[in-house]
Amino acid sequence: MPTKVVLCDTPDGLARLQYALITSGASLEVEVVTDGLSAVEVCARVRPDIAIVDTGLDGLGGSELIRRILAKVPDAAVICWAVDASPVQVAEMLGAGAVAYVMKEDGPEAVLRAMRTVRAGSVALGPRVAARLARQLVGDAERTADLEYALENVAEQLDSLTTAKADFIANVSHELRTPVTIAKGIAYVLRNPGLSEEERREFVGQLEVSLEKLTALIDEMLAVADLDRGTLSLEVVEADLAPVLRQVAAHIGRQYDGVPLELEIPETLVGAADPVRFTEVVRQLLDNACRFSPPGEPVLLKGRAMDEGILVSVTDRGEGLAREVASRAFKEPFTAGEGILRKERAGAGVGLHLARQLVIRHGGIMWADPLPAGGTRVSFVIPSRPGTPMPGAEAPVSSGVRARTATGFGP
């Protein structure tokens, strides 16, 4: 018996298809229509084996045309003969019940091949359609893999951050408890009326040191909180930074009398800085270096003027810090890198992160270098004049930076 075929297309498309079908030599009975409604009516009447339709015609078309044809003739094999071969369009037509999709670019010969395939009970796709779907599937698979990888990284970072914050809370609890316990003990001792004046002065000195540590820790946590909220502001002035470096070194030296401090600082070192925040940066770096240095090994504080700005570096002779660990500590608070520097020797564990963020807000840059002979050098550069960021410096997160010119930091 001949195969019954209904063709639904524009007059030009019908001419191409009819010619291909006639010259194929196949035994066919062909009906032709030029609109979707007529296609449904003809299919209901002749009950074709195959319906070849252009789903892009005006009026009834697309997936609705396919569904209506199949509602009238459920056993018909619908072949889409279309211009659009986007993966979404193909998926929609196949989902509506079509068993083949061929692009008009592939020519009537592709339709003949699709007819043979669907008569054999298989689904057929034109070569261009198959290629586009393959590219889409590959792209989707790659994007899925990328998303899965990104989600795994996010999950790992969240786990790491959760663990690090737990360590941070434990460190802070210890750091708060230690000076408070010392202060309470000294207060109890000072109430002893038989205490000599020399002993009283010694205990008062220890009490002041404990309170200084407590105050510094609280200030550090408040600064980190301001950084996270983006509310930290600077008042940058142009001033001589050399006395400030010496003052910070003297203060840290009193806390770590077993670690010699070596200074290479010129008589004057004019740069642009916020007095309080610049002091905090240098204090954090010196404090880290002294905590991490073996007893008797010197820590070097160096400052000098360059064309790019004011360079300050702190060098210790400890076990050294890998660049990748320092990079994590710079970028993230509460990281393992901070623990390596400070956890075993106490500390809240935010020193490098806090120092780097403060330098960035000065318009500067900070980096760390492990030394071949052991130890680490942490350096930063800030501008010599207010309002002139370093080349390559990151844009400050907070816009609260004010600049003015002055002869010094004041009292």
JOBELZI-V638553 format. One record per run of one state. SS is the DSSP state (@ for helix, = for strand, . for the rest). FROM is the first residue (numbers start at 1). LEN is the number of residues. If there is no record, write none. Layout:
BEGIN
<<SS	FROM	LEN> <SS	FROM	LEN>>
END
This chain:
BEGIN
<<.	1	2> <=	3	6> <.	9	2> <@	11	14> <.	25	3> <=	28	6> <.	34	2> <@	36	11> <.	47	3> <=	50	4> <.	54	8> <@	62	11> <.	73	4> <=	77	6> <.	83	4> <@	87	10> <.	97	3> <=	100	4> <@	104	3> <.	107	1> <@	108	12> <.	120	4> <=	124	2> <.	126	1> <@	127	64> <.	191	6> <@	197	33> <.	230	4> <=	234	7> <.	241	1> <@	242	14> <.	256	5> <=	261	5> <.	266	4> <=	270	4> <.	274	1> <@	275	18> <.	293	6> <=	299	7> <.	306	4> <=	310	6> <.	316	7> <@	323	9> <.	332	4> <@	336	8> <.	344	7> <@	351	11> <.	362	3> <=	365	6> <.	371	5> <=	376	7> <.	383	18> <=	401	5> <.	406	6>>
END
